[in-house]
């Protein structure tokens, strides 16, 4: 469901990771373009069936969810600790 494949399976992508580390991805649009190219490459080797199109689309969603969980959620949790929980302030208003 997430990008956690066995270490042995990751080895075939070592060259890709090395090449990607040298890219200057300067904007969200460029990042989206690269993700789209990977999706097209994935689909170029599969029948255009609902299940493969679904897998391609949801792989991107799952990776975005994992990225959000690892990075954005931690920042939001810290902001909530610093600024106070809005749910707690809503309870105070009602009481």
C-alpha positions in Angstrom: 0.0 0.0 0.0 2.9 2.4 0.7 6.4 2.6 -0.7 7.7 -0.1 1.5 9.0 -2.8 -0.9 11.7 -5.3 0.1 15.2 -4.0 0.2 16.2 -6.4 -2.6 13.4 -5.0 -4.8 14.7 -1.5 -4.3 18.1 -2.3 -5.6 16.9 -2.2 -9.2 16.0 1.5 -8.7 19.4 2.6 -7.3 20.5 4.2 -10.7 17.1 6.0 -10.9 17.6 7.4 -7.3 21.1 8.5 -8.2 19.9 10.2 -11.4 17.0 11.8 -9.6 19.3 13.2 -6.9 20.9 15.3 -9.6 17.7 16.8 -11.0 16.9 20.4 -10.2 13.1 20.1 -9.6 12.4 23.8 -9.3 8.6 23.9 -9.0 5.5 21.9 -8.0 4.7 21.8 -11.7 8.0 20.1 -12.5 7.5 17.6 -9.8 4.0 16.9 -11.0 5.3 16.4 -14.6 7.9 13.9 -13.3 5.3 11.9 -11.4 3.0 12.0 -14.5 5.9 10.6 -16.6 6.4 7.8 -14.2 2.7 7.0 -14.3 2.7 7.0 -18.1 5.8 4.7 -18.0 4.0 2.3 -15.6 0.9 2.2 -17.8 2.9 1.8 -21.0 3.6 -1.8 -20.0 0.0 -2.7 -19.0 -3.4 -3.0 -20.5 -5.6 0.1 -20.0 -8.0 -1.8 -17.7 -9.8 -0.2 -14.8 -7.7 -2.2 -12.3 -4.3 -1.1 -13.7 -5.5 2.5 -14.1 -6.8 2.4 -10.5 -3.5 0.9 -9.3 -1.5 3.7 -11.0 -3.7 6.5 -9.7 -4.0 5.1 -6.1 -0.2 4.4 -5.9 0.3 8.2 -6.2 -2.5 8.8 -3.6 -0.9 6.3 -1.2 2.5 7.8 -1.5 1.1 11.3 -0.9 -0.7 10.0 2.2 2.6 8.5 3.5 4.5 11.7 2.8 1.8 13.7 4.6 1.9 11.3 7.5 5.7 11.5 7.8 6.3 15.2 7.2 3.2 17.4 7.3 1.4 15.8 10.2 4.4 16.2 12.4 4.5 19.9 11.6 0.7 20.2 12.3 1.1 18.4 15.6 3.9 20.8 16.6 1.8 23.8 15.6 -1.1 22.4 17.7 1.2 22.0 20.7 2.5 25.5 20.4 -0.8 27.2 19.6 -3.3 25.0 21.4 -5.8 22.5 20.0 -8.8 24.1 18.2 -11.1 21.4 19.4 -10.3 22.2 23.0 -11.0 25.8 22.4 -14.3 24.9 20.8 -15.3 22.9 23.9 -14.5 25.9 26.0 -16.8 28.1 23.9 -19.7 25.7 24.3 -19.4 25.3 28.1 
